[in-house]
Amino acid sequence: MFDAGLAMQNLALAAHAIGLGTVIVGLFEHKKVEEILGVPEKIEVVAMTPLGYRATEGTAPKRKEVTEFVFYDKYPKKD
Ligand SMILES: Cc1cc2nc3c(=O)[nH]c(=O)nc-3n(C[C@H](O)[C@H](O)[C@H](O)COP(=O)(O)O)c2cc1C
């Protein structure tokens, strides 16, 4: 699952780099999708993404400051 997440993010970043849009989708009817796509029994579909040219330009949500979640050497002590 960890590797699948990394692969999805790389796909999203690569798409963005060439002007395409994506959105990682994990909430769907997994069995139904596997049936429609004819996925073999031993394969489980865990994520999908649409891929294409964006109809509108999106805006990124407010991000945390990097200093809020990147720590060096030790996790900082609480005050
Ligand atoms: C594992 C995973 C599953 C997601 N599933 C859905 C989904 O089912 N539907 C959806 O609209 N977005 C889904 N997203 C996209 C997130 O809602 C979000 O838009 C995306 O991670 C970008 O983060 P940001 O909004 O902080 O930029 C999923 C993201 C991840 C990482």
The ligand as an SDF file (V2000), in Angstrom:
LIG
                    3D

 31 33  0  0  0  0  0  0  0  0999 V2000
   -5.2870    7.7250   -0.4120 C   0  0  0  0  0  0  0  0  0  0  0  0
   -6.0660    8.9020   -0.9690 C   0  0  0  0  0  0  0  0  0  0  0  0
   -7.3770    8.6950   -1.3420 C   0  0  0  0  0  0  0  0  0  0  0  0
   -8.1270    9.7590   -1.8400 C   0  0  0  0  0  0  0  0  0  0  0  0
   -9.4130    9.5320   -2.2050 N   0  0  0  0  0  0  0  0  0  0  0  0
  -10.1580   10.5410   -2.6890 C   0  0  0  0  0  0  0  0  0  0  0  0
  -11.5120   10.3150   -3.0820 C   0  0  0  0  0  0  0  0  0  0  0  0
  -12.0150    9.2060   -2.9950 O   0  0  0  0  0  0  0  0  0  0  0  0
  -12.2030   11.3560   -3.5890 N   0  0  0  0  0  0  0  0  0  0  0  0
  -11.6410   12.6060   -3.7190 C   0  0  0  0  0  0  0  0  0  0  0  0
  -12.3330   13.5250   -4.1810 O   0  0  0  0  0  0  0  0  0  0  0  0
  -10.3700   12.8350   -3.3680 N   0  0  0  0  0  0  0  0  0  0  0  0
   -9.6210   11.8560   -2.8530 C   0  0  0  0  0  0  0  0  0  0  0  0
   -8.3090   12.0760   -2.5030 N   0  0  0  0  0  0  0  0  0  0  0  0
   -7.7100   13.3860   -2.7810 C   0  0  0  0  0  0  0  0  0  0  0  0
   -7.6490   14.2500   -1.5500 C   0  0  0  0  0  0  0  0  0  0  0  0
   -8.9330   14.5990   -1.1580 O   0  0  0  0  0  0  0  0  0  0  0  0
   -6.8360   15.5460   -1.8180 C   0  0  0  0  0  0  0  0  0  0  0  0
   -7.5070   16.3390   -2.7370 O   0  0  0  0  0  0  0  0  0  0  0  0
   -5.4590   15.2800   -2.3350 C   0  0  0  0  0  0  0  0  0  0  0  0
   -4.8060   14.3610   -1.4860 O   0  0  0  0  0  0  0  0  0  0  0  0
   -4.6510   16.5750   -2.4410 C   0  0  0  0  0  0  0  0  0  0  0  0
   -4.4450   17.1230   -1.1690 O   0  0  0  0  0  0  0  0  0  0  0  0
   -4.6980   18.6680   -0.8990 P   0  0  0  0  0  0  0  0  0  0  0  0
   -6.1800   18.8940   -1.0350 O   0  0  0  0  0  0  0  0  0  0  0  0
   -4.2040   18.8860    0.4990 O   0  0  0  0  0  0  0  0  0  0  0  0
   -3.9110   19.4190   -1.9230 O   0  0  0  0  0  0  0  0  0  0  0  0
   -7.5420   11.0440   -1.9830 C   0  0  0  0  0  0  0  0  0  0  0  0
   -6.2100   11.2320   -1.6040 C   0  0  0  0  0  0  0  0  0  0  0  0
   -5.4800   10.1920   -1.1060 C   0  0  0  0  0  0  0  0  0  0  0  0
   -4.0390   10.4260   -0.7140 C   0  0  0  0  0  0  0  0  0  0  0  0
  1  2  1  0
  2  3  1  0
  2 30  2  0
  3  4  2  0
  4  5  1  0
  4 28  1  0
  5  6  2  0
  6  7  1  0
  6 13  1  0
  7  8  2  0
  7  9  1  0
  9 10  1  0
 10 11  2  0
 10 12  1  0
 12 13  2  0
 13 14  1  0
 14 15  1  0
 14 28  1  0
 15 16  1  0
 16 17  1  0
 16 18  1  0
 18 19  1  0
 18 20  1  0
 20 21  1  0
 20 22  1  0
 22 23  1  0
 23 24  1  0
 24 25  2  0
 24 26  1  0
 24 27  1  0
 28 29  2  0
 29 30  1  0
 30 31  1  0
M  END
$$$$
